[in-house]
Amino acid sequence: MRVILFIMQKEFIQVFRNRMMLPILFMLPIVQLLILVNAATYEMKNIRIAFVDYDHSTLSKHFISKIKGSNYFIVGDNQPSVSNALKAIDENKVTAVIVIPKEFEKRLKTNSFPLKIQVLIDAINSVNATISYSYINQIFLSIKNDNFFVKQKFIQPAQIINVIPRYRYNADFDYKKYMVPGVLVMLVTLISFMLGALNIVREKEVGTIEQLNVTPIKNYQFIIGKLLPFWFLALLELALGLTIGKLVYNIPLVGSLTLLFAFTSVYIILLLSMGLFVSTLVDNQQQATLVSFFFLMVFILLSGLFTSLESMPRWIQYINKINPLAYYVAVMRMILLKGSRFINILPHFIAVCILMIFMMGLAVFKYRKTIG
Amino acid sequence: MWNLKAFIKKEFLHISRDWRTLVVLFAIPAVQLIVFGYAISNDLKYISIGILDKSKDEISRKLVAKLAFSDFFKLNALLNEESEIEALFKNGSIKEAIIIEQNFSKKLIREGKANIQLIADATEPNTANMAVNYTNAMINSFLTEINKQPIQSPLFITEVKMLYNPTLKASWMFVPGIIALILTLISVMLTSVSIVKEKEFGSMELLLVTPLKPVTIMVGKVIPYFILSIFNITFIFLLGYLLFNVPVVGSILTLYFISLLYIILALTIGIFISVSVSNQQIAMMISLVALMLPTILLSGFIFPIENMPKWLQVLSAIMPPRYFIDALRGIMLKGNSFAELWKDFAVIISMLLFFIIVSIKKYKSRLM
């Protein structure tokens, strides 16, 4: 026990002596929470849109004013023709163009349905394009119920099912409430995985690991003493990140923070074991950075942090069974936004525990082999 | 010249001995392409739902069956009471609850109007939005089905045309970004680290006392990574084309020209970093924080710049990868010509000049 404490003391001294480490530890949460949360958003507020109005009628004006009235769009000047509009899209001046054909109103008056409207969307960013289109569509659908059409005596269907949607937990669709828990996950993961891996590799690269090996320090003491400081630091980072999230973005924090920290403690041990495993695979810090960057990237992309899991094919859902981040992202959102209790997250907790035991065994086994 | 050749050979040996780095360098684009191409799409599938059918009559049962057997939904729970919903949301087993009111058929037939309530878990705003839209569409089509009336022509239809990426393939959107990412990784990070490493280990002093001129050392350091970059982008183009048919509508020549220009810019930034710092860890952190983060986040690679707050848009305007990705997308997807992209070229060239001048100034005072 005393030995472990000594190693920890040495580690803490090294961490705090390192000029780079402290700024990273404190800048990382601030930069990530301020830049990432603001940059990583599909919350559409400024879809730049223009009209090509071949009809110039009251009806076409009604459409235009409807779009103008919603706060998703910035409506540019009308384009005289489709080819002009295409050019505007090509030059990146607008993202979408709505073309209202000739005799639009006339067809309504003569009841020759359906009326046709063309929408041209710049799909270079395909996600953006889909979401923009769904917003445009929503507004069109709402026009259906406008007085305009009722006055025109369009025959209403005999039966109607009223669908009344209600949104829970984030009723105002605040994207930041969605992103902040995700960014907290990245923060904890980066600190524990990357720094954990780098820390052991440095001893290898500099050669001091040989010196440590000839001391009476046992392997397990070395590993625990080496990694425990990062366990504390990662928990500290989480606390720091939560504080910033609460102060800057007013994240709800519905659930129990004790539960969150308890789950995180286990999760960090899992990540540290992964870091230890990576450190046995590589020779120097550059390789460690690249290898952990590679794994992190895959894990992050698949975890549902930026995109929803529902849109991924089945086989990815299976891969996610061994992706620690997928569990942590889910649990973080469940606790912070929905107020889930221990019993609700129990399956996730068990899964992470199993992964942790497995990973720890693997890392320690591999570590012993490389050292011995 | 002979000196340079020998030096380049030494560098190549260093790089090829470090096989893990090489593997990762080629694995990153491959895995990214596959993950982005297959995993990220915009249509939701299998949204987990729970249904509370309060009336359990003929029509409502039909509706439940229709919802349960659709591809969009996965029926995870048939509920008996409204109070069960909360717990299901909390353990994440459903994303939407559909509540059919009592006397559903009666109301629908007698009054011509019945209600269905949807409760969606909006922790993921876009998912909730789409789930509700799907359900809505499904219920509407159910209504026309049970009425057995010929499908009434709708009020209006929107014809949508997705320009440049008609089938909305995510891989088309990501290939240009991945190229920028990889070039930044190789050119900035590896170059900067490789020079700093010599400094850190003290072998830089040894190199400087050889008859090699400092310029030769720099050029020799840079050329292997230059060649590696060219291989790597060709690999990504091919992979994108073979796996996902990512097109190159514009001219390949322009494509390579802008890529080469960007590689040189990135290498110059790498040298700038390496002459400014003293050890590998700092070099790596700077290239990660100052370049990777902006490449991924502030360049419009994944998240559109116009959605960001103004201060971030300003920040993104000084990020080199932004112009490169813009030009790549212009050439590959839009088929823009050199003349149409002059702005991007101009910005990249001026950034290049800026970094060359600054690096030379710094370099003279540091190395000599």
HADDOCK unambig.tbl for C-alpha pairs under 7 A between the chains (distance, minus, plus):
assign (segid A and resid 20 and name CA) (segid B and resid 282 and name CA) 6.97 0.50 0.50
assign (segid A and resid 38 and name CA) (segid B and resid 308 and name CA) 6.22 0.50 0.50
assign (segid A and resid 38 and name CA) (segid B and resid 309 and name CA) 6.90 0.50 0.50
assign (segid A and resid 39 and name CA) (segid B and resid 297 and name CA) 6.37 0.50 0.50
assign (segid A and resid 39 and name CA) (segid B and resid 298 and name CA) 6.76 0.50 0.50
assign (segid A and resid 39 and name CA) (segid B and resid 303 and name CA) 6.93 0.50 0.50
assign (segid A and resid 39 and name CA) (segid B and resid 308 and name CA) 5.48 0.50 0.50
assign (segid A and resid 40 and name CA) (segid B and resid 297 and name CA) 6.87 0.50 0.50
assign (segid A and resid 40 and name CA) (segid B and resid 303 and name CA) 5.77 0.50 0.50
assign (segid A and resid 41 and name CA) (segid B and resid 303 and name CA) 6.37 0.50 0.50
assign (segid A and resid 41 and name CA) (segid B and resid 307 and name CA) 6.71 0.50 0.50
assign (segid A and resid 42 and name CA) (segid B and resid 303 and name CA) 6.83 0.50 0.50
assign (segid A and resid 42 and name CA) (segid B and resid 307 and name CA) 6.87 0.50 0.50
assign (segid A and resid 43 and name CA) (segid B and resid 307 and name CA) 6.66 0.50 0.50
assign (segid A and resid 44 and name CA) (segid B and resid 307 and name CA) 5.95 0.50 0.50
assign (segid A and resid 45 and name CA) (segid B and resid 307 and name CA) 6.39 0.50 0.50
assign (segid A and resid 46 and name CA) (segid B and resid 306 and name CA) 6.42 0.50 0.50
assign (segid A and resid 46 and name CA) (segid B and resid 307 and name CA) 6.27 0.50 0.50
assign (segid A and resid 113 and name CA) (segid B and resid 153 and name CA) 6.58 0.50 0.50
assign (segid A and resid 113 and name CA) (segid B and resid 154 and name CA) 6.90 0.50 0.50
assign (segid A and resid 113 and name CA) (segid B and resid 155 and name CA) 5.90 0.50 0.50
assign (segid A and resid 113 and name CA) (segid B and resid 156 and name CA) 6.69 0.50 0.50
assign (segid A and resid 114 and name CA) (segid B and resid 153 and name CA) 6.17 0.50 0.50
assign (segid A and resid 114 and name CA) (segid B and resid 154 and name CA) 5.59 0.50 0.50
assign (segid A and resid 114 and name CA) (segid B and resid 155 and name CA) 5.03 0.50 0.50
assign (segid A and resid 114 and name CA) (segid B and resid 156 and name CA) 4.43 0.50 0.50
assign (segid A and resid 114 and name CA) (segid B and resid 157 and name CA) 6.28 0.50 0.50
assign (segid A and resid 115 and name CA) (segid B and resid 155 and name CA) 6.34 0.50 0.50
assign (segid A and resid 115 and name CA) (segid B and resid 156 and name CA) 4.23 0.50 0.50
assign (segid A and resid 115 and name CA) (segid B and resid 157 and name CA) 6.24 0.50 0.50
assign (segid A and resid 116 and name CA) (segid B and resid 156 and name CA) 5.61 0.50 0.50
assign (segid A and resid 116 and name CA) (segid B and resid 157 and name CA) 5.21 0.50 0.50
assign (segid A and resid 116 and name CA) (segid B and resid 158 and name CA) 5.95 0.50 0.50
assign (segid A and resid 117 and name CA) (segid B and resid 157 and name CA) 6.37 0.50 0.50
assign (segid A and resid 117 and name CA) (segid B and resid 158 and name CA) 4.82 0.50 0.50
assign (segid A and resid 117 and name CA) (segid B and resid 159 and name CA) 6.08 0.50 0.50
assign (segid A and resid 118 and name CA) (segid B and resid 158 and name CA) 5.60 0.50 0.50
assign (segid A and resid 118 and name CA) (segid B and resid 159 and name CA) 4.69 0.50 0.50
assign (segid A and resid 118 and name CA) (segid B and resid 160 and name CA) 5.86 0.50 0.50
assign (segid A and resid 119 and name CA) (segid B and resid 158 and name CA) 6.72 0.50 0.50
assign (segid A and resid 119 and name CA) (segid B and resid 159 and name CA) 6.01 0.50 0.50
assign (segid A and resid 119 and name CA) (segid B and resid 160 and name CA) 4.66 0.50 0.50
assign (segid A and resid 119 and name CA) (segid B and resid 161 and name CA) 6.15 0.50 0.50
assign (segid A and resid 120 and name CA) (segid B and resid 160 and name CA) 5.94 0.50 0.50
assign (segid A and resid 120 and name CA) (segid B and resid 161 and name CA) 4.91 0.50 0.50
assign (segid A and resid 120 and name CA) (segid B and resid 162 and name CA) 6.13 0.50 0.50
assign (segid A and resid 120 and name CA) (segid B and resid 163 and name CA) 6.77 0.50 0.50
assign (segid A and resid 121 and name CA) (segid B and resid 161 and name CA) 6.27 0.50 0.50
assign (segid A and resid 121 and name CA) (segid B and resid 162 and name CA) 5.06 0.50 0.50
assign (segid A and resid 121 and name CA) (segid B and resid 163 and name CA) 5.83 0.50 0.50
assign (segid A and resid 122 and name CA) (segid B and resid 162 and name CA) 6.17 0.50 0.50
assign (segid A and resid 122 and name CA) (segid B and resid 163 and name CA) 5.11 0.50 0.50
assign (segid A and resid 122 and name CA) (segid B and resid 164 and name CA) 6.87 0.50 0.50
assign (segid A and resid 123 and name CA) (segid B and resid 162 and name CA) 5.39 0.50 0.50
assign (segid A and resid 123 and name CA) (segid B and resid 163 and name CA) 5.45 0.50 0.50
assign (segid A and resid 123 and name CA) (segid B and resid 164 and name CA) 6.01 0.50 0.50
assign (segid A and resid 123 and name CA) (segid B and resid 165 and name CA) 5.42 0.50 0.50
assign (segid A and resid 123 and name CA) (segid B and resid 168 and name CA) 6.70 0.50 0.50
assign (segid A and resid 124 and name CA) (segid B and resid 164 and name CA) 6.25 0.50 0.50
assign (segid A and resid 124 and name CA) (segid B and resid 165 and name CA) 6.27 0.50 0.50
assign (segid A and resid 124 and name CA) (segid B and resid 173 and name CA) 5.86 0.50 0.50
assign (segid A and resid 125 and name CA) (segid B and resid 173 and name CA) 5.65 0.50 0.50
assign (segid A and resid 126 and name CA) (segid B and resid 168 and name CA) 5.15 0.50 0.50
assign (segid A and resid 126 and name CA) (segid B and resid 169 and name CA) 6.77 0.50 0.50
assign (segid A and resid 126 and name CA) (segid B and resid 170 and name CA) 6.14 0.50 0.50
assign (segid A and resid 126 and name CA) (segid B and resid 173 and name CA) 6.47 0.50 0.50
assign (segid A and resid 127 and name CA) (segid B and resid 42 and name CA) 6.33 0.50 0.50
assign (segid A and resid 158 and name CA) (segid B and resid 112 and name CA) 6.18 0.50 0.50
assign (segid A and resid 159 and name CA) (segid B and resid 108 and name CA) 6.49 0.50 0.50
assign (segid A and resid 159 and name CA) (segid B and resid 112 and name CA) 4.33 0.50 0.50
assign (segid A and resid 159 and name CA) (segid B and resid 113 and name CA) 5.70 0.50 0.50
assign (segid A and resid 160 and name CA) (segid B and resid 112 and name CA) 6.10 0.50 0.50
assign (segid A and resid 160 and name CA) (segid B and resid 113 and name CA) 4.85 0.50 0.50
assign (segid A and resid 160 and name CA) (segid B and resid 114 and name CA) 6.64 0.50 0.50
assign (segid A and resid 161 and name CA) (segid B and resid 113 and name CA) 5.69 0.50 0.50
assign (segid A and resid 161 and name CA) (segid B and resid 114 and name CA) 4.97 0.50 0.50
assign (segid A and resid 161 and name CA) (segid B and resid 115 and name CA) 5.64 0.50 0.50
assign (segid A and resid 161 and name CA) (segid B and resid 116 and name CA) 6.95 0.50 0.50
assign (segid A and resid 162 and name CA) (segid B and resid 114 and name CA) 6.01 0.50 0.50
assign (segid A and resid 162 and name CA) (segid B and resid 115 and name CA) 4.68 0.50 0.50
assign (segid A and resid 162 and name CA) (segid B and resid 116 and name CA) 6.03 0.50 0.50
assign (segid A and resid 163 and name CA) (segid B and resid 115 and name CA) 6.05 0.50 0.50
assign (segid A and resid 163 and name CA) (segid B and resid 116 and name CA) 4.91 0.50 0.50
assign (segid A and resid 163 and name CA) (segid B and resid 117 and name CA) 5.83 0.50 0.50
assign (segid A and resid 163 and name CA) (segid B and resid 136 and name CA) 6.80 0.50 0.50
assign (segid A and resid 164 and name CA) (segid B and resid 116 and name CA) 6.19 0.50 0.50
assign (segid A and resid 164 and name CA) (segid B and resid 117 and name CA) 4.79 0.50 0.50
assign (segid A and resid 164 and name CA) (segid B and resid 118 and name CA) 5.91 0.50 0.50
assign (segid A and resid 165 and name CA) (segid B and resid 117 and name CA) 5.93 0.50 0.50
assign (segid A and resid 165 and name CA) (segid B and resid 118 and name CA) 4.45 0.50 0.50
assign (segid A and resid 165 and name CA) (segid B and resid 119 and name CA) 5.88 0.50 0.50
assign (segid A and resid 165 and name CA) (segid B and resid 132 and name CA) 6.96 0.50 0.50
assign (segid A and resid 166 and name CA) (segid B and resid 118 and name CA) 5.90 0.50 0.50
assign (segid A and resid 166 and name CA) (segid B and resid 119 and name CA) 4.78 0.50 0.50
assign (segid A and resid 166 and name CA) (segid B and resid 120 and name CA) 6.23 0.50 0.50
assign (segid A and resid 167 and name CA) (segid B and resid 119 and name CA) 5.68 0.50 0.50
assign (segid A and resid 167 and name CA) (segid B and resid 120 and name CA) 4.86 0.50 0.50
assign (segid A and resid 167 and name CA) (segid B and resid 121 and name CA) 6.04 0.50 0.50
assign (segid A and resid 167 and name CA) (segid B and resid 122 and name CA) 5.64 0.50 0.50
assign (segid A and resid 168 and name CA) (segid B and resid 119 and name CA) 6.81 0.50 0.50
assign (segid A and resid 168 and name CA) (segid B and resid 120 and name CA) 5.98 0.50 0.50
assign (segid A and resid 168 and name CA) (segid B and resid 121 and name CA) 5.10 0.50 0.50
assign (segid A and resid 168 and name CA) (segid B and resid 122 and name CA) 5.54 0.50 0.50
assign (segid A and resid 169 and name CA) (segid B and resid 121 and name CA) 6.54 0.50 0.50
assign (segid A and resid 169 and name CA) (segid B and resid 122 and name CA) 5.86 0.50 0.50
assign (segid A and resid 169 and name CA) (segid B and resid 123 and name CA) 6.01 0.50 0.50
assign (segid A and resid 170 and name CA) (segid B and resid 122 and name CA) 5.04 0.50 0.50
assign (segid A and resid 170 and name CA) (segid B and resid 123 and name CA) 5.54 0.50 0.50
assign (segid A and resid 171 and name CA) (segid B and resid 122 and name CA) 6.35 0.50 0.50
assign (segid A and resid 173 and name CA) (segid B and resid 122 and name CA) 6.76 0.50 0.50
assign (segid A and resid 173 and name CA) (segid B and resid 125 and name CA) 5.10 0.50 0.50
assign (segid A and resid 175 and name CA) (segid B and resid 125 and name CA) 6.77 0.50 0.50
assign (segid A and resid 178 and name CA) (segid B and resid 123 and name CA) 5.91 0.50 0.50
assign (segid A and resid 178 and name CA) (segid B and resid 124 and name CA) 6.00 0.50 0.50
assign (segid A and resid 287 and name CA) (segid B and resid 20 and name CA) 6.75 0.50 0.50
assign (segid A and resid 287 and name CA) (segid B and resid 21 and name CA) 5.84 0.50 0.50
assign (segid A and resid 290 and name CA) (segid B and resid 21 and name CA) 6.89 0.50 0.50
assign (segid A and resid 290 and name CA) (segid B and resid 24 and name CA) 6.84 0.50 0.50
assign (segid A and resid 291 and name CA) (segid B and resid 24 and name CA) 6.63 0.50 0.50
assign (segid A and resid 294 and name CA) (segid B and resid 28 and name CA) 6.34 0.50 0.50
assign (segid A and resid 308 and name CA) (segid B and resid 127 and name CA) 6.82 0.50 0.50
assign (segid A and resid 310 and name CA) (segid B and resid 44 and name CA) 5.39 0.50 0.50
assign (segid A and resid 310 and name CA) (segid B and resid 45 and name CA) 5.57 0.50 0.50
assign (segid A and resid 310 and name CA) (segid B and resid 46 and name CA) 6.21 0.50 0.50
assign (segid A and resid 310 and name CA) (segid B and resid 47 and name CA) 6.00 0.50 0.50
assign (segid A and resid 311 and name CA) (segid B and resid 40 and name CA) 6.75 0.50 0.50
assign (segid A and resid 311 and name CA) (segid B and resid 41 and name CA) 5.91 0.50 0.50
assign (segid A and resid 311 and name CA) (segid B and resid 42 and name CA) 6.19 0.50 0.50
assign (segid A and resid 311 and name CA) (segid B and resid 43 and name CA) 5.76 0.50 0.50
assign (segid A and resid 311 and name CA) (segid B and resid 44 and name CA) 4.20 0.50 0.50
assign (segid A and resid 311 and name CA) (segid B and resid 45 and name CA) 5.56 0.50 0.50
assign (segid A and resid 312 and name CA) (segid B and resid 39 and name CA) 4.96 0.50 0.50
assign (segid A and resid 312 and name CA) (segid B and resid 40 and name CA) 6.11 0.50 0.50
assign (segid A and resid 312 and name CA) (segid B and resid 41 and name CA) 6.86 0.50 0.50
assign (segid A and resid 313 and name CA) (segid B and resid 39 and name CA) 6.36 0.50 0.50
assign (segid A and resid 334 and name CA) (segid B and resid 90 and name CA) 6.48 0.50 0.50
assign (segid A and resid 337 and name CA) (segid B and resid 123 and name CA) 6.94 0.50 0.50
assign (segid A and resid 338 and name CA) (segid B and resid 90 and name CA) 6.10 0.50 0.50
assign (segid A and resid 340 and name CA) (segid B and resid 90 and name CA) 4.97 0.50 0.50
assign (segid A and resid 340 and name CA) (segid B and resid 91 and name CA) 6.62 0.50 0.50
assign (segid A and resid 344 and name CA) (segid B and resid 90 and name CA) 6.22 0.50 0.50
assign (segid A and resid 344 and name CA) (segid B and resid 91 and name CA) 4.35 0.50 0.50
assign (segid A and resid 345 and name CA) (segid B and resid 91 and name CA) 6.09 0.50 0.50
